[in-house]
Amino acid sequence: MKNNNIKFSALFLLYVISTSCYAQQKDYDMSNPIEFKETGWNKVLCMKNGNTLLFHFAPTKPLMIKVYDSTHKRIANQEYNCRILDLDVLRTSELKGLFEVNNEAVLFIEQEHLGKQCLVRLRFDSNDGKLLDETLVLASASLSKRTRFYVMQNKEDDNYAILFCTDEPQFYRCDVHVNYYNNKHETIKEIPLEVDRKNYDYIDVACAESRPNGILIALDLKKVVMNKTVSKESPQRAIYNHHAALYYIPKDSVRVNRQTIDLSTDVFPYYSHYTYNPFAKTLNLLLFSYRELYYKFGIDVRRGAISADLFFKIEEDNSDIKFNWIKNDSVTAALQLKTDTSKVFYGIPLAMFTNENGLTTLVTQGYERYDEPETRVRYNWDTYFGSIGITQLDDDGNEIWGTVLPLSEYFKSYRHYYHPKEIAKKNQTHKIFDDLPEQVADRQLVSFNSYSYKKNLYIIFNDDDRNFDGSHNSIGDTIYNFENTNACYYKMNRKREITKNYLLGEPGRNEYKCSFIEGADFDEQRGVYATLVQYKRNDETSLRMAWRHLD
């Protein structure tokens, strides 16, 4: 009997050790199936109390919310028809932000309603997802006097600010100002931004972002140089002279530092990314210039594009500016080395990080839009997402290192192509639907998310299992079907060593776990990436929530 007890104890100890080792190896968690339809649109928010909120939108359907606690157990389900937010016009509505303020989830949506442009704010309890308040923040006087809204929040602060821009080009008149709100959603100050409106024909907002040091806003001021001409042989767009008006508002200040830069007609400021360099005490502004064009190809006319990146170094104290062109030469050299061709890397900057030593890392997405190969009668809505470029810059924006990581994705729509601004500014200019239902679902699986955590860079994307070999050297095949892909990530450490890994563990046979890139959030406190997942095993497909700790 004594020997049997010893054997039982040994077996039990072996079981505990084995299960403990398995628990240590499994660094992700996945929920049970969720009853959402795949044709909806989804958004995730990680709260400071450890809860995760999943929002699900569908045209003309109630807004649905699911709440998971810190152990990833579902604790609440909510459904709202909404009182002010018009669910019937969600197809043309824009997401303007989803933030945590005062332990609440705060959602901002811009939409046209009753002949006006409106910004609606909805507040939800982070513990059970209950709707606490629904408010119309502001409505424009009319659609002819449209007001554009940009909601800005820095995660380190428990407040936010909103940029209001009302432009009336027919009268050369505009109103641009920033309102600051506390965590009770009360306006605490309003700061107007002066614009010399009479000297320009149009105004576009290129950047409106908040950082721990302050807010930076960049306006594209355009003056028509040559009007648009239409010709079947040589179609042309209007030519503008561009100026970038930069407004910097330091934290806890009402002072506005303003600079205007002449960009000429060759630079079309599409959007910007902004970071703060604590080592040099400067503001880093990356200005992405993108312009579509037509060119002659034999007797035919084809569509093309030119793009360029401008890196501005702005002194925080006196607003002195230095600039440098970012040509991605180091990324191009790495691409040519891998492909053995003379191809030049062109891409769209999606993220920019600056560390405490002043080193800036720029993450770029390869992007191409092709014409219809069979006919020129109609536009083709095919969008291609190419390789990922990583470029590191010094204080002045000089390239010191770069590499290219393989990725090739194809997205097809029958009414809309994925615009560069939509890719980079998902939380400021992104229409929630604006496509056919199946394409809305597919769109949430393309492109990538990138994060800087504990001095490591993480790039999360979906890739076909055939392209996974644990390295980043093989180019791989283009992904056309997202049903048979798995979520992966590249990790680059401080030594610039790069590895490729499965995000949610190595898949089993006939098993696929594909991440919703748009339906994801990163918990910076805990280092946890939370995402909605399309899970497929054999012939069964379901939606689930998943959490992965990035180490």
C-alpha positions as CSV (number, residue, x, y, z in Angstrom):
1,M,0.0,0.0,0.0
2,K,2.9,2.3,0.8
3,N,4.5,1.7,-2.6
4,N,1.2,2.4,-4.3
5,N,1.0,5.8,-2.5
6,I,4.5,6.6,-3.6
7,K,3.7,5.8,-7.2
8,F,0.5,7.8,-7.0
9,S,2.4,10.8,-5.6
10,A,5.0,10.6,-8.3
11,L,2.4,10.4,-11.0
12,F,0.5,13.3,-9.5
13,L,3.7,15.4,-9.3
14,L,4.5,14.6,-12.9
15,Y,1.0,15.7,-13.9
16,V,1.3,19.0,-12.1
17,I,4.7,19.7,-13.6
18,S,3.5,18.8,-17.1
19,T,0.4,21.0,-16.9
20,S,2.4,23.8,-15.4
21,C,4.9,23.7,-18.2
22,Y,2.0,23.7,-20.7
23,A,0.5,26.7,-19.0
24,Q,3.8,28.6,-19.3
25,Q,4.1,27.7,-22.9
26,K,0.6,28.8,-23.8
27,D,0.9,32.6,-23.7
28,Y,-2.5,33.3,-25.3
29,D,-6.1,32.8,-24.4
30,M,-9.2,32.4,-26.6
31,S,-12.9,32.8,-25.8
32,N,-15.9,30.6,-26.7
33,P,-17.6,31.4,-30.0
34,I,-19.3,34.8,-30.3
35,E,-22.7,35.1,-32.0
36,F,-21.8,38.1,-34.1
37,K,-22.3,38.0,-37.8
38,E,-19.0,38.1,-39.9
39,T,-20.4,40.9,-42.1
40,G,-20.4,43.5,-39.3
41,W,-17.7,45.9,-38.2
42,N,-15.9,45.5,-34.9
43,K,-13.7,47.5,-32.4
44,V,-11.9,46.4,-29.2
45,L,-10.9,48.6,-26.2
46,C,-8.6,47.5,-23.4
47,M,-9.5,49.2,-20.1
48,K,-7.1,50.0,-17.2
49,N,-9.1,47.9,-14.8
50,G,-8.2,44.8,-16.9
51,N,-11.6,44.5,-18.7
52,T,-11.9,44.2,-22.5
53,L,-14.9,45.7,-24.4
54,L,-15.9,44.5,-27.8
55,F,-18.1,46.7,-30.0
56,H,-20.0,45.3,-32.9
57,F,-21.7,47.6,-35.6
58,A,-24.1,46.5,-38.3
59,P,-26.1,48.8,-40.6
60,T,-29.6,49.6,-39.3
61,K,-29.0,47.1,-36.4
62,P,-28.6,47.8,-32.7
63,L,-25.1,48.5,-31.3
64,M,-23.8,45.4,-29.5
65,I,-21.2,45.3,-26.7
66,K,-19.6,42.4,-24.9
67,V,-17.5,42.8,-21.8
68,Y,-14.7,40.4,-20.7
69,D,-13.0,40.6,-17.3
70,S,-9.2,40.4,-16.5
71,T,-9.4,36.6,-16.6
72,H,-11.0,36.8,-20.1
73,K,-14.3,35.6,-18.9
74,R,-17.4,37.2,-20.5
75,I,-19.3,39.1,-17.8
76,A,-21.8,41.2,-19.7
77,N,-23.7,41.6,-23.0
78,Q,-25.5,44.8,-24.0
79,E,-27.6,45.9,-27.0
80,Y,-28.6,49.5,-27.8
81,N,-30.8,51.1,-30.5
82,C,-29.4,54.5,-29.5
83,R,-31.3,57.7,-29.2
84,I,-29.1,60.3,-30.9
85,L,-26.8,58.2,-33.0
86,D,-28.6,57.4,-36.3
87,L,-27.9,53.7,-36.9
88,D,-29.6,54.0,-40.4
89,V,-26.7,56.1,-41.7
90,L,-23.8,54.0,-40.3
91,R,-22.8,53.2,-43.8
92,T,-21.4,56.7,-44.3
93,S,-20.5,57.5,-40.7
94,E,-16.9,57.8,-39.5
95,L,-15.2,56.5,-36.4
96,K,-13.5,59.5,-34.7
97,G,-12.1,57.6,-31.7
98,L,-12.7,55.1,-28.9
99,F,-10.9,56.0,-25.7
100,E,-10.9,55.4,-22.0
101,V,-11.8,58.5,-19.9
102,N,-12.6,58.4,-16.2
103,N,-12.8,54.6,-16.2
104,E,-15.4,54.7,-19.0
105,A,-15.3,53.7,-22.6
106,V,-16.0,56.8,-24.7
107,L,-17.0,56.4,-28.4
108,F,-17.0,59.3,-30.9
109,I,-18.8,59.0,-34.3
110,E,-19.2,61.6,-37.0
111,Q,-22.2,61.3,-39.3
112,E,-24.6,63.3,-41.5
113,H,-28.0,63.6,-39.9
114,L,-31.0,65.9,-40.8
115,G,-28.9,68.0,-43.2
116,K,-26.1,68.6,-40.7
117,Q,-22.7,67.2,-40.0
118,C,-22.8,65.9,-36.4
119,L,-20.3,64.6,-33.8
120,V,-22.0,62.1,-31.3
121,R,-20.4,61.0,-28.1
122,L,-21.4,57.8,-26.3
123,R,-20.2,56.8,-22.8
124,F,-20.2,53.2,-21.5
125,D,-19.6,51.7,-18.1
126,S,-16.4,49.6,-18.3
127,N,-17.7,47.1,-15.8
128,D,-20.9,46.0,-17.6
129,G,-21.0,47.9,-20.9
130,K,-24.1,49.9,-20.0
131,L,-24.8,53.1,-21.9
132,L,-24.3,56.0,-19.4
133,D,-24.8,58.9,-21.7
134,E,-25.4,59.8,-25.4
135,T,-24.7,63.4,-26.4
136,L,-24.6,65.5,-29.5
137,V,-21.3,67.3,-29.1
138,L,-21.7,69.6,-32.0
139,A,-23.7,69.9,-35.3
140,S,-22.7,72.1,-38.2
141,A,-25.1,74.8,-39.4
142,S,-25.6,72.9,-42.6
143,L,-23.8,70.6,-45.0
144,S,-22.7,73.5,-47.1
145,K,-21.0,74.8,-43.9
146,R,-19.6,71.4,-43.0
147,T,-17.6,71.1,-39.7
148,R,-14.9,68.5,-39.5
149,F,-14.0,66.9,-36.2
150,Y,-10.8,65.4,-34.9
151,V,-10.8,63.9,-31.4
152,M,-7.3,63.8,-29.8
153,Q,-6.3,61.9,-26.7
154,N,-3.1,60.9,-25.1
155,K,-3.3,57.6,-23.1
156,E,-1.3,59.1,-20.2
157,D,-3.9,61.7,-19.5
158,D,-7.5,61.3,-18.4
159,N,-9.0,63.9,-20.7
160,Y,-9.2,64.8,-24.4
161,A,-9.4,67.6,-26.9
162,I,-11.4,68.1,-30.1
163,L,-10.4,70.1,-33.2
164,F,-13.3,71.8,-34.9
165,C,-12.8,73.1,-38.4
166,T,-15.6,74.8,-40.3
167,D,-14.6,76.0,-43.8
168,E,-16.7,78.1,-46.1
169,P,-14.5,78.3,-49.3
170,Q,-17.1,80.4,-51.2
171,F,-16.7,83.2,-48.7
172,Y,-13.0,82.6,-47.9
173,R,-14.0,82.2,-44.3
174,C,-13.3,79.6,-41.7
175,D,-13.4,78.8,-38.0
176,V,-10.7,76.6,-36.5
177,H,-10.4,76.0,-32.8
178,V,-9.4,73.4,-30.2
179,N,-11.7,72.6,-27.2
180,Y,-10.2,70.9,-24.2
181,Y,-12.4,68.6,-22.0
182,N,-11.8,67.2,-18.5
183,N,-12.7,63.7,-17.4
184,K,-16.3,64.9,-16.7
185,H,-16.6,65.9,-20.3
186,E,-16.8,69.6,-19.4
187,T,-15.2,72.2,-21.6
188,I,-12.3,73.7,-19.7
189,K,-10.8,75.9,-22.4
190,E,-11.1,76.9,-26.0
191,I,-8.1,77.9,-28.1
192,P,-8.7,79.5,-31.5
193,L,-6.2,78.9,-34.4
194,E,-5.6,81.8,-36.7
195,V,-5.7,81.0,-40.4
196,D,-5.0,83.5,-43.2
197,R,-8.1,82.2,-45.1
198,K,-8.2,84.9,-47.8
199,N,-4.9,83.8,-49.3
200,Y,-6.0,80.2,-49.9
201,D,-8.7,78.4,-51.7
202,Y,-9.0,75.2,-49.6
203,I,-8.1,73.9,-46.2
204,D,-7.4,70.2,-45.3
205,V,-6.4,68.8,-41.9
206,A,-3.2,66.7,-42.3
207,C,-2.5,66.1,-38.6
208,A,-4.3,66.5,-35.3
209,E,-2.6,64.4,-32.6
210,S,-2.0,64.6,-28.9
211,R,1.2,63.5,-27.1
212,P,2.3,63.8,-23.4
213,N,4.1,67.1,-24.2
214,G,1.2,68.7,-26.1
215,I,-0.9,68.9,-29.3
216,L,0.3,69.3,-32.8
217,I,-2.0,70.3,-35.7
218,A,-1.0,70.6,-39.3
219,L,-3.2,72.2,-41.9
220,D,-2.7,71.9,-45.7
221,L,-3.5,75.4,-47.2
222,K,-4.1,75.1,-50.9
223,K,-4.1,77.8,-53.6
224,V,-5.2,76.9,-57.1
225,V,-2.5,77.4,-59.7
226,M,-4.1,75.7,-62.7
227,N,-7.7,74.6,-63.0
228,K,-8.7,71.0,-63.7
229,T,-8.7,70.1,-67.4
230,V,-10.4,67.0,-68.7
231,S,-9.2,65.2,-71.8
232,K,-9.4,61.6,-72.9
233,E,-5.9,61.7,-74.2
234,S,-4.3,63.5,-71.2
235,P,-6.6,63.9,-68.2
236,Q,-5.2,66.2,-65.5
237,R,-6.0,67.1,-61.9
238,A,-6.0,70.7,-60.7
239,I,-2.5,71.9,-59.6
240,Y,-2.2,73.6,-56.2
241,N,0.4,75.6,-54.4
242,H,0.6,74.1,-50.9
243,H,1.5,75.6,-47.5
244,A,1.7,73.6,-44.3
245,A,0.5,75.6,-41.3
246,L,1.8,74.0,-38.1
247,Y,0.2,74.7,-34.7
248,Y,1.8,73.5,-31.5
249,I,0.1,73.9,-28.1
250,P,2.3,72.8,-25.2
251,K,0.7,70.8,-22.4
252,D,-1.1,73.0,-19.7
253,S,-0.7,76.1,-21.9
254,V,-2.9,78.4,-24.0
255,R,0.0,79.6,-26.1
256,V,0.1,78.5,-29.7
257,N,3.4,78.3,-31.6
258,R,2.7,78.7,-35.3
259,Q,4.8,78.2,-38.3
260,T,3.9,78.2,-42.0
261,I,6.0,76.3,-44.6
262,D,5.9,76.8,-48.3
263,L,5.7,73.3,-49.9
264,S,5.3,74.4,-53.5
265,T,3.2,72.4,-56.0
266,D,5.3,69.2,-55.9
267,V,4.4,68.2,-52.4
268,F,0.8,67.2,-51.6
269,P,0.6,66.9,-47.8
270,Y,-1.8,64.0,-47.3
271,Y,-1.4,63.3,-43.6
272,S,1.2,63.4,-40.9
273,H,2.6,61.5,-37.9
274,Y,3.9,63.3,-34.9
275,T,6.2,62.1,-32.0
276,Y,8.2,63.9,-29.3
277,N,12.0,63.5,-29.0
278,P,12.7,63.8,-25.2
279,F,16.5,63.6,-25.8
280,A,16.7,66.6,-28.1
281,K,13.5,68.2,-26.9
282,T,12.1,68.5,-30.4
283,L,8.9,67.6,-32.2
284,N,9.2,65.1,-35.1
285,L,6.7,65.6,-37.8
286,L,6.5,63.2,-40.7
287,L,4.6,64.6,-43.7
288,F,3.4,62.0,-46.2
289,S,2.9,63.4,-49.7
290,Y,0.8,61.3,-52.1
291,R,-0.6,62.4,-55.4
292,E,-2.4,60.4,-58.1
293,L,-1.5,61.1,-61.7
294,Y,-2.0,59.8,-65.2
295,Y,0.8,59.0,-67.6
296,K,1.1,58.0,-71.3
297,F,1.8,54.3,-72.0
298,G,2.1,53.9,-75.7
299,I,-1.2,55.1,-77.1
300,D,-2.9,54.4,-73.8
301,V,-3.3,56.4,-70.6
302,R,-2.7,54.8,-67.3
303,R,-3.1,55.7,-63.7
304,G,-0.2,56.1,-61.3
305,A,1.0,57.8,-58.2
306,I,4.0,59.6,-56.7
307,S,4.8,59.7,-53.0
308,A,7.4,61.2,-50.8
309,D,8.0,61.7,-47.0
310,L,9.3,64.9,-45.4
311,F,10.7,64.7,-41.9
312,F,10.5,68.0,-39.9
313,K,12.5,68.6,-36.8
314,I,10.8,71.4,-34.8
315,E,12.5,73.0,-31.8
316,E,10.0,72.9,-28.9
317,D,11.1,76.3,-27.5
318,N,11.4,78.6,-30.5
319,S,9.7,76.5,-33.3
320,D,12.8,76.6,-35.5
321,I,12.4,74.0,-38.3
322,K,14.8,71.7,-40.2
323,F,13.6,69.2,-42.7
324,N,14.9,66.2,-44.5
325,W,13.6,64.0,-47.3
326,I,13.0,60.3,-46.4
327,K,13.7,58.3,-49.5
328,N,13.7,54.8,-47.9
329,D,17.1,54.1,-49.6
330,S,18.0,51.6,-46.9
331,V,14.7,49.7,-47.3
332,T,15.1,49.7,-51.1
333,A,18.6,48.3,-50.8
334,A,17.3,45.5,-48.5
335,L,14.5,44.8,-51.0
336,Q,16.8,44.6,-54.0
337,L,19.1,42.3,-52.0
338,K,16.3,39.9,-51.4
339,T,14.6,40.0,-54.8
340,D,17.6,40.5,-56.9
341,T,15.8,43.2,-58.9
342,S,16.1,47.0,-59.4
343,K,12.6,47.6,-57.8
344,V,12.2,50.7,-55.6
345,F,10.3,50.4,-52.4
346,Y,7.2,52.7,-52.2
347,G,5.0,52.7,-49.2
348,I,2.7,54.4,-46.8
349,P,3.9,55.4,-43.3
350,L,1.6,53.7,-40.8
351,A,3.5,54.3,-37.5
352,M,6.4,56.3,-36.1
353,F,8.1,55.8,-32.7
354,T,10.8,57.9,-31.0
355,N,12.6,56.4,-28.0
356,E,14.3,58.1,-25.0
357,N,17.6,58.3,-26.9
358,G,16.1,60.2,-29.8
359,L,16.2,57.3,-32.3
360,T,13.1,57.3,-34.5
361,T,11.7,54.1,-36.1
362,L,9.4,54.5,-39.1
363,V,7.1,51.6,-40.1
364,T,5.9,51.7,-43.7
365,Q,3.4,49.6,-45.6
366,G,3.9,48.7,-49.3
367,Y,0.9,49.9,-51.3
368,E,-0.2,49.7,-54.9
369,R,-3.4,50.3,-56.8
370,Y,-3.7,48.7,-60.3
371,D,-5.9,49.7,-63.2
372,E,-8.4,47.3,-64.6
373,P,-6.3,45.1,-66.9
374,E,-9.2,44.1,-69.2
375,T,-10.9,47.5,-69.8
376,R,-10.3,51.2,-69.2
377,V,-14.1,51.9,-69.1
378,R,-14.5,51.6,-65.3
379,Y,-12.3,52.0,-62.3
380,N,-10.8,49.0,-60.7
381,W,-11.1,48.8,-56.9
382,D,-8.3,46.3,-56.3
383,T,-5.8,47.2,-53.6
384,Y,-2.4,45.5,-53.0
385,F,-0.6,45.6,-49.7
386,G,3.1,44.9,-50.1
387,S,6.2,44.4,-47.9
388,I,6.8,46.2,-44.6
389,G,9.6,48.7,-44.5
390,I,11.4,49.6,-41.2
391,T,13.6,52.7,-41.3
392,Q,15.5,54.1,-38.3
393,L,16.4,57.8,-38.3
394,D,18.7,60.0,-36.2
395,D,17.7,63.3,-34.6
396,D,17.8,65.2,-37.9
397,G,15.9,62.5,-39.9
398,N,18.9,61.0,-41.6
399,E,18.5,57.3,-42.4
400,I,20.9,55.2,-40.4
401,W,19.5,51.7,-40.9
402,G,16.6,49.9,-42.7
403,T,15.2,46.6,-43.7
404,V,12.2,45.1,-45.5
405,L,10.0,42.3,-44.2
406,P,7.9,40.1,-46.5
407,L,4.1,40.6,-46.8
408,S,1.8,40.4,-49.8
409,E,-1.9,40.8,-49.5
410,Y,-4.6,41.5,-52.0
411,F,-8.0,43.1,-51.3
412,K,-10.8,43.3,-53.8
413,S,-13.9,45.5,-53.6
414,Y,-16.6,46.2,-56.1
415,R,-17.2,49.8,-55.1
416,H,-14.2,51.1,-53.1
417,Y,-10.4,50.9,-53.0
418,Y,-8.5,51.2,-49.8
419,H,-7.2,54.8,-49.8
420,P,-3.8,55.6,-48.2
421,K,-5.4,58.0,-45.7
422,E,-7.8,55.4,-44.6
423,I,-5.0,53.0,-44.0
424,A,-3.0,55.4,-41.8
425,K,-5.7,57.3,-40.0
426,K,-8.2,54.6,-39.1
427,N,-9.4,56.5,-36.0
428,Q,-9.8,59.9,-37.7
429,T,-10.9,59.6,-41.3
430,H,-12.2,56.0,-41.5
431,K,-15.8,55.3,-42.7
432,I,-17.2,52.4,-40.7
433,F,-18.7,50.6,-43.7
434,D,-18.7,52.4,-47.1
435,D,-18.5,49.0,-48.9
436,L,-20.4,45.8,-49.5
437,P,-20.9,43.7,-46.4
438,E,-18.4,40.9,-47.4
439,Q,-15.8,43.5,-48.3
440,V,-16.2,45.2,-45.0
441,A,-15.4,42.0,-43.2
442,D,-12.4,41.2,-45.5
443,R,-11.1,44.8,-45.1
444,Q,-10.6,44.2,-41.3
445,L,-8.1,41.4,-42.0
446,V,-5.6,43.3,-44.2
447,S,-2.7,45.6,-43.4
448,F,-1.0,45.4,-40.0
449,N,-0.8,46.9,-36.5
450,S,2.5,48.0,-34.9
451,Y,3.5,48.7,-31.3
452,S,6.6,49.6,-29.4
453,Y,6.8,47.8,-26.1
454,K,9.8,47.3,-23.7
455,K,12.2,48.6,-26.4
456,N,10.9,45.9,-28.8
457,L,9.0,46.6,-32.0
458,Y,6.0,44.3,-32.8
459,I,4.2,44.2,-36.2
460,I,1.1,42.0,-36.2
461,F,-0.5,40.8,-39.5
462,N,-2.1,37.8,-41.2
463,D,-0.2,35.5,-43.4
464,D,-0.8,32.2,-45.2
465,D,0.7,29.1,-43.5
466,R,2.7,28.4,-46.7
467,N,4.7,31.6,-46.2
468,F,5.6,30.7,-42.6
469,D,9.1,29.3,-42.1
470,G,10.0,31.1,-38.9
471,S,12.2,33.6,-40.7
472,H,11.7,36.9,-42.6
473,N,13.8,36.1,-45.7
474,S,11.4,34.4,-48.1
475,I,9.1,36.7,-50.0
476,G,6.2,34.2,-50.1
477,D,3.0,34.2,-52.1
478,T,0.3,36.8,-52.3
479,I,-2.7,36.1,-50.0
480,Y,-6.0,36.2,-51.8
481,N,-8.2,34.1,-49.4
482,F,-8.2,35.2,-45.7
483,E,-10.1,32.1,-44.6
484,N,-6.9,30.0,-44.6
485,T,-4.5,32.4,-42.9
486,N,-3.1,32.7,-39.4
487,A,-2.2,35.7,-37.3
488,C,1.6,36.3,-37.1
489,Y,4.0,38.9,-35.9
490,Y,7.5,40.2,-36.5
491,K,9.5,41.1,-33.4
492,M,12.5,43.4,-33.6
493,N,14.6,43.8,-30.4
494,R,17.0,46.6,-29.6
495,K,19.8,44.7,-31.4
496,R,17.8,44.8,-34.6
497,E,17.3,41.0,-34.5
498,I,14.0,40.1,-36.2
499,T,12.0,36.9,-35.7
500,K,8.7,35.8,-37.1
501,N,6.2,34.0,-34.8
502,Y,2.6,32.8,-34.7
503,L,0.5,35.2,-32.6
504,L,-1.9,32.6,-31.2
505,G,0.3,29.5,-31.1
506,E,1.2,27.1,-33.8
507,P,-2.0,26.0,-35.5
508,G,-3.0,22.4,-35.6
509,R,-4.1,20.5,-38.7
510,N,-6.9,22.3,-40.6
511,E,-6.9,25.0,-38.0
512,Y,-6.6,28.8,-38.7
513,K,-6.7,31.8,-36.3
514,C,-6.9,35.0,-38.3
515,S,-6.8,38.4,-36.4
516,F,-9.1,41.3,-37.2
517,I,-6.5,44.1,-37.6
518,E,-9.1,46.8,-37.3
519,G,-10.8,45.0,-34.4
520,A,-7.8,45.0,-32.0
521,D,-6.2,47.0,-29.2
522,F,-3.0,46.9,-27.1
523,D,-2.9,47.1,-23.3
524,E,0.3,49.0,-22.7
525,Q,0.1,48.4,-19.0
526,R,0.0,44.7,-19.2
527,G,1.6,44.2,-22.6
528,V,-1.5,42.3,-23.9
529,Y,-2.8,42.4,-27.4
530,A,-6.5,41.9,-27.6
531,T,-8.2,41.0,-30.9
532,L,-11.3,39.6,-32.5
533,V,-10.3,36.4,-34.3
534,Q,-11.9,34.5,-37.1
535,Y,-11.3,30.9,-36.0
536,K,-11.6,28.0,-38.4
537,R,-11.3,24.3,-37.7
538,N,-12.0,21.9,-40.6
539,D,-15.3,23.2,-42.1
540,E,-16.5,25.2,-39.0
541,T,-15.9,28.9,-38.7
542,S,-16.6,31.2,-35.7
543,L,-15.7,34.6,-34.3
544,R,-13.8,34.6,-30.9
545,M,-12.0,37.0,-28.7
546,A,-8.3,36.3,-28.1
547,W,-5.5,37.8,-25.9
548,R,-1.8,37.4,-26.4
549,H,1.0,38.7,-24.1
550,L,3.8,40.3,-26.1
551,D,7.1,39.5,-24.4
